[in-house]
Amino acid sequence: MSAIGRRNFCGCACAAALLTPGLAGAQAGPASAGPADPALVEDLVAANRILFDQGVVDGFGHVSARHDKDPNRFLLSRSMAPGLVTAADIMEFDLDGTPTDPQGRAAYLERFIHGEIYRLRPDVGSVVHSHSPAVIPFGVSHVPLKPVYHMSSFLGAGAPVFEIRDAGGPTTDMLIRTRELGHALAVALEDHPVILMRGHGSTVVGPSVRHAVFRAVYTEVNARLESEALRLGDVTFLNEQEAAKAMVTNAGLVNRPWELWRKKAMEGR
């Protein structure tokens, strides 16, 4: 087991669904870290809109950001379609998935994906969970998702596949609806930027919202390209050295597509 897997996991599972008025009735929520940087909130709203516009999410899926004032807090929209998210919909959570100020709003059932990854991965500043369609086949087959071109070089180390049956048994509804399942997913992710989720989707992480969105978009694009290339015959993928060098180059260019995607996604807002 990796070093991440050996880290201690404490606490019991939270309730599966969170209609926050009932949760807040018995006791106060965790303390807030205070107002997040408005620029971070703006990026998070844009990320929701971009991921929808780019076909990574539809009515389902979510993206979060680690709070800029406290690494043990994260920001995530209330439970809603990503393409409709505004700044007023952003909520603050602790790493257990408990909101600091619910205001009667429902939270995503799978918020535990975010909290448990932030708990085990201090290098992660943003998490994207999606059901992007071209990626799904790689989680249910024995064909690995590998980089076919430089834009998806972050896949050079491979993308592990999370098998929920190993952590939750054979009768789950496939959702990461408890802390235990979130922890199991975070352990399986190890130090990779992408993990596939068998029969479900994928989760992508990055050091910032913009990096995570970049990776989520190009994970979907790579999956489409790889499927097409495999139909033609043998495929030459990037080797480890090519992927590593391309990843360094791309890390400095993330803002270029971000500005284009943001302008398109936010038009008419």
ABEGO torsion letter per residue (X at the ends): XBAAAABBBBEBBBBABBBAAAAAAABBBBBBAEBBBAAAAAAAAAAAAAAAAAGABBABEBBBBBBAABAABBBBBBBBBAAABBAAABBBBBAAGBBABAGGBBBBAAAAAAAAAAAABAABABBBBBABAAAAAAAABABBBBBABAAAAAAAAEBBBBBAAAAAEAABAGBBABAAAAAAAAAAAEABABBBBBGAEBBBBBABAAAAAAAAAAAAAAAAAAAAAAAAEBBBBBBAAAAAAAAAAAAAAAAAAAAAAAAAAABGX
